[in-house]
Amino acid sequence: MRLAAFLFGAALFGFACTTGAQGDPKRGLYISQAAGCLGCHTEAREGAEPYAGGRALATPFGVFYGPNITPHPQAGIGRWSERDFVNAMRQGLRPDGTHYYPVFPYPSYTRITEADLRDLWAYLRTLAPSARPSQPHALRFPFGWRRLLAAWKWLFFRPGEFVPDPAKSAQVNRGAYLTEALGHCGECHTPRNFLGGPRRERHLAGARLPDGKYATNLTPARLAKVGDAELKNLLRTAITADGDVLAETMEEVVRNTTSRLTAADLDAMVAYLRSLPARADEPK
């Protein structure tokens, strides 16, 4: 029944996402920053073309490469329709109907609102086209079989737009949306099982990253030791109260994402993180 409901929902969404409304590319730029698109879709070298792909991500399953998402008709997504884009973000599906690997964080992006997806799409259409071809993933056997992802999705993927919690304030709900949908913080800060599925009972409790570094616990068990002003400054500058600089991975997130957020949105993220249940640090 769950699989049937998933497929039925995907089919319905293919019709629902063609509203005809025009997106706002200026607002879409802000959405792209809040969603951290630049980091995963730009090669990690000086002078790399923005959004032209090539960023390598080593995982236990092999090496994934961020694709070109500029509007180039052959190398990028220039031939995509808006519906193709929304189905990718909401359902984790390529235009040909095959599955994306969840290293593309659609398990979080599925929660992005229709309006924000429309604006993000409008912004991506304004990018300079790049002819750089997307690099194929280098995966260990048998993880190159995309058909296996149907089972992974059945186990771990819950598609659907973010729904505010009526028991929470508007500020906390905004922070939840920024953290869980756009910011997709749980993709790195939640530990995973041997299948790469998130351990939901340990949500945001910290996790060891594929490069051996550690994504810190974001629940009050850890953040209670940090004041609001200090935490906001950390998210703006990547510098701790002691003068230390965050590790390279998180420093890039601050530079490209959290430092671009408005003061109100930073306040909302802090308020949401404070509202989470405290969970002990995931062992390093």
KAVEN-V584843 format. One record per residue. N is the residue number from 1. RES is the residue in one small letter. SS is DSSP state (hx for helix, st for strand, lp for the rest). NEAR is the number of other ideal C-beta (glycine too) atoms within 10 Angstrom. Layout:
n=N res=RES ss=SS near=NEAR
n=N res=RES ss=SS near=NEAR
This chain:
n=1 res=m ss=lp near=5
n=2 res=r ss=hx near=9
n=3 res=l ss=hx near=11
n=4 res=a ss=hx near=8
n=5 res=a ss=hx near=9
n=6 res=f ss=hx near=17
n=7 res=l ss=hx near=12
n=8 res=f ss=hx near=10
n=9 res=g ss=hx near=15
n=10 res=a ss=hx near=17
n=11 res=a ss=hx near=11
n=12 res=l ss=hx near=10
n=13 res=f ss=hx near=20
n=14 res=g ss=hx near=16
n=15 res=f ss=hx near=8
n=16 res=a ss=hx near=13
n=17 res=c ss=lp near=20
n=18 res=t ss=lp near=11
n=19 res=t ss=lp near=11
n=20 res=g ss=lp near=5
n=21 res=a ss=lp near=9
n=22 res=q ss=lp near=9
n=23 res=g ss=lp near=20
n=24 res=d ss=lp near=15
n=25 res=p ss=hx near=18
n=26 res=k ss=hx near=11
n=27 res=r ss=hx near=16
n=28 res=g ss=hx near=21
n=29 res=l ss=hx near=17
n=30 res=y ss=hx near=19
n=31 res=i ss=hx near=25
n=32 res=s ss=hx near=24
n=33 res=q ss=hx near=18
n=34 res=a ss=hx near=24
n=35 res=a ss=lp near=23
n=36 res=g ss=lp near=21
n=37 res=c ss=hx near=22
n=38 res=l ss=hx near=18
n=39 res=g ss=hx near=16
n=40 res=c ss=hx near=20
n=41 res=h ss=lp near=26
n=42 res=t ss=st near=20
n=43 res=e ss=lp near=18
n=44 res=a ss=lp near=13
n=45 res=r ss=lp near=8
n=46 res=e ss=lp near=5
n=47 res=g ss=lp near=5
n=48 res=a ss=lp near=14
n=49 res=e ss=lp near=18
n=50 res=p ss=lp near=14
n=51 res=y ss=lp near=25
n=52 res=a ss=lp near=26
n=53 res=g ss=st near=23
n=54 res=g ss=lp near=20
n=55 res=r ss=lp near=19
n=56 res=a ss=st near=13
n=57 res=l ss=st near=16
n=58 res=a ss=st near=13
n=59 res=t ss=st near=18
n=60 res=p ss=lp near=10
n=61 res=f ss=lp near=17
n=62 res=g ss=st near=16
n=63 res=v ss=st near=15
n=64 res=f ss=st near=21
n=65 res=y ss=st near=19
n=66 res=g ss=lp near=24
n=67 res=p ss=lp near=24
n=68 res=n ss=lp near=26
n=69 res=i ss=lp near=25
n=70 res=t ss=lp near=24
n=71 res=p ss=lp near=19
n=72 res=h ss=lp near=19
n=73 res=p ss=lp near=11
n=74 res=q ss=lp near=10
n=75 res=a ss=lp near=18
n=76 res=g ss=lp near=25
n=77 res=i ss=lp near=24
n=78 res=g ss=lp near=15
n=79 res=r ss=lp near=11
n=80 res=w ss=lp near=20
n=81 res=s ss=lp near=13
n=82 res=e ss=hx near=18
n=83 res=r ss=hx near=16
n=84 res=d ss=hx near=18
n=85 res=f ss=hx near=20
n=86 res=v ss=hx near=24
n=87 res=n ss=hx near=21
n=88 res=a ss=hx near=20
n=89 res=m ss=hx near=24
n=90 res=r ss=hx near=24
n=91 res=q ss=hx near=24
n=92 res=g ss=lp near=24
n=93 res=l ss=st near=22
n=94 res=r ss=lp near=14
n=95 res=p ss=lp near=14
n=96 res=d ss=lp near=6
n=97 res=g ss=lp near=9
n=98 res=t ss=lp near=12
n=99 res=h ss=st near=18
n=100 res=y ss=lp near=18
n=101 res=y ss=lp near=20
n=102 res=p ss=lp near=20
n=103 res=v ss=lp near=19
n=104 res=f ss=lp near=17
n=105 res=p ss=lp near=21
n=106 res=y ss=hx near=24
n=107 res=p ss=hx near=20
n=108 res=s ss=hx near=21
n=109 res=y ss=hx near=21
n=110 res=t ss=lp near=19
n=111 res=r ss=lp near=22
n=112 res=i ss=lp near=23
n=113 res=t ss=lp near=14
n=114 res=e ss=hx near=15
n=115 res=a ss=hx near=14
n=116 res=d ss=hx near=24
n=117 res=l ss=hx near=22
n=118 res=r ss=hx near=21
n=119 res=d ss=hx near=22
n=120 res=l ss=hx near=28
n=121 res=w ss=hx near=22
n=122 res=a ss=hx near=19
n=123 res=y ss=hx near=20
n=124 res=l ss=hx near=24
n=125 res=r ss=lp near=17
n=126 res=t ss=lp near=12
n=127 res=l ss=lp near=21
n=128 res=a ss=lp near=11
n=129 res=p ss=lp near=18
n=130 res=s ss=lp near=19
n=131 res=a ss=lp near=13
n=132 res=r ss=lp near=19
n=133 res=p ss=lp near=15
n=134 res=s ss=lp near=17
n=135 res=q ss=lp near=17
n=136 res=p ss=lp near=10
n=137 res=h ss=lp near=18
n=138 res=a ss=st near=12
n=139 res=l ss=st near=15
n=140 res=r ss=lp near=11
n=141 res=f ss=lp near=7
n=142 res=p ss=lp near=9
n=143 res=f ss=lp near=16
n=144 res=g ss=lp near=14
n=145 res=w ss=lp near=9
n=146 res=r ss=hx near=12
n=147 res=r ss=hx near=9
n=148 res=l ss=hx near=14
n=149 res=l ss=hx near=18
n=150 res=a ss=hx near=15
n=151 res=a ss=hx near=11
n=152 res=w ss=hx near=17
n=153 res=k ss=hx near=22
n=154 res=w ss=hx near=11
n=155 res=l ss=hx near=11
n=156 res=f ss=hx near=16
n=157 res=f ss=lp near=18
n=158 res=r ss=lp near=11
n=159 res=p ss=lp near=17
n=160 res=g ss=lp near=10
n=161 res=e ss=lp near=15
n=162 res=f ss=lp near=18
n=163 res=v ss=lp near=10
n=164 res=p ss=lp near=13
n=165 res=d ss=lp near=11
n=166 res=p ss=lp near=6
n=167 res=a ss=lp near=7
n=168 res=k ss=lp near=15
n=169 res=s ss=lp near=14
n=170 res=a ss=hx near=9
n=171 res=q ss=hx near=17
n=172 res=v ss=hx near=20
n=173 res=n ss=hx near=20
n=174 res=r ss=hx near=19
n=175 res=g ss=hx near=25
n=176 res=a ss=hx near=23
n=177 res=y ss=hx near=24
n=178 res=l ss=hx near=22
n=179 res=t ss=hx near=22
n=180 res=e ss=hx near=18
n=181 res=a ss=hx near=21
n=182 res=l ss=hx near=27
n=183 res=g ss=lp near=22
n=184 res=h ss=lp near=20
n=185 res=c ss=lp near=25
n=186 res=g ss=hx near=19
n=187 res=e ss=hx near=20
n=188 res=c ss=hx near=20
n=189 res=h ss=hx near=24
n=190 res=t ss=st near=21
n=191 res=p ss=lp near=17
n=192 res=r ss=st near=17
n=193 res=n ss=lp near=10
n=194 res=f ss=lp near=6
n=195 res=l ss=lp near=11
n=196 res=g ss=lp near=15
n=197 res=g ss=lp near=15
n=198 res=p ss=st near=20
n=199 res=r ss=lp near=13
n=200 res=r ss=hx near=10
n=201 res=e ss=hx near=9
n=202 res=r ss=hx near=18
n=203 res=h ss=lp near=18
n=204 res=l ss=lp near=26
n=205 res=a ss=lp near=25
n=206 res=g ss=st near=23
n=207 res=a ss=st near=22
n=208 res=r ss=st near=14
n=209 res=l ss=lp near=15
n=210 res=p ss=lp near=14
n=211 res=d ss=lp near=11
n=212 res=g ss=lp near=7
n=213 res=k ss=lp near=15
n=214 res=y ss=st near=16
n=215 res=a ss=st near=23
n=216 res=t ss=lp near=19
n=217 res=n ss=lp near=20
n=218 res=l ss=lp near=23
n=219 res=t ss=lp near=23
n=220 res=p ss=hx near=16
n=221 res=a ss=hx near=16
n=222 res=r ss=hx near=18
n=223 res=l ss=hx near=20
n=224 res=a ss=lp near=10
n=225 res=k ss=lp near=8
n=226 res=v ss=lp near=17
n=227 res=g ss=lp near=12
n=228 res=d ss=hx near=13
n=229 res=a ss=hx near=10
n=230 res=e ss=hx near=14
n=231 res=l ss=hx near=17
n=232 res=k ss=hx near=18
n=233 res=n ss=hx near=16
n=234 res=l ss=hx near=17
n=235 res=l ss=hx near=20
n=236 res=r ss=hx near=15
n=237 res=t ss=hx near=15
n=238 res=a ss=lp near=20
n=239 res=i ss=st near=14
n=240 res=t ss=lp near=13
n=241 res=a ss=lp near=12
n=242 res=d ss=lp near=6
n=243 res=g ss=lp near=6
n=244 res=d ss=lp near=9
n=245 res=v ss=st near=12
n=246 res=l ss=lp near=18
n=247 res=a ss=lp near=15
n=248 res=e ss=hx near=12
n=249 res=t ss=hx near=13
n=250 res=m ss=hx near=19
n=251 res=e ss=hx near=14
n=252 res=e ss=hx near=16
n=253 res=v ss=hx near=20
n=254 res=v ss=hx near=18
n=255 res=r ss=hx near=15
n=256 res=n ss=hx near=17
n=257 res=t ss=lp near=22
n=258 res=t ss=hx near=24
n=259 res=s ss=hx near=14
n=260 res=r ss=hx near=17
n=261 res=l ss=lp near=21
n=262 res=t ss=lp near=10
n=263 res=a ss=hx near=9
n=264 res=a ss=hx near=10
n=265 res=d ss=hx near=21
n=266 res=l ss=hx near=20
n=267 res=d ss=hx near=16
n=268 res=a ss=hx near=23
n=269 res=m ss=hx near=27
n=270 res=v ss=hx near=21
n=271 res=a ss=hx near=18
n=272 res=y ss=hx near=23
n=273 res=l ss=hx near=21
n=274 res=r ss=hx near=15
n=275 res=s ss=hx near=17
n=276 res=l ss=lp near=19
n=277 res=p ss=lp near=10
n=278 res=a ss=lp near=12
n=279 res=r ss=lp near=18
n=280 res=a ss=lp near=12
n=281 res=d ss=lp near=13
n=282 res=e ss=lp near=19
n=283 res=p ss=lp near=9
n=284 res=k ss=lp near=8
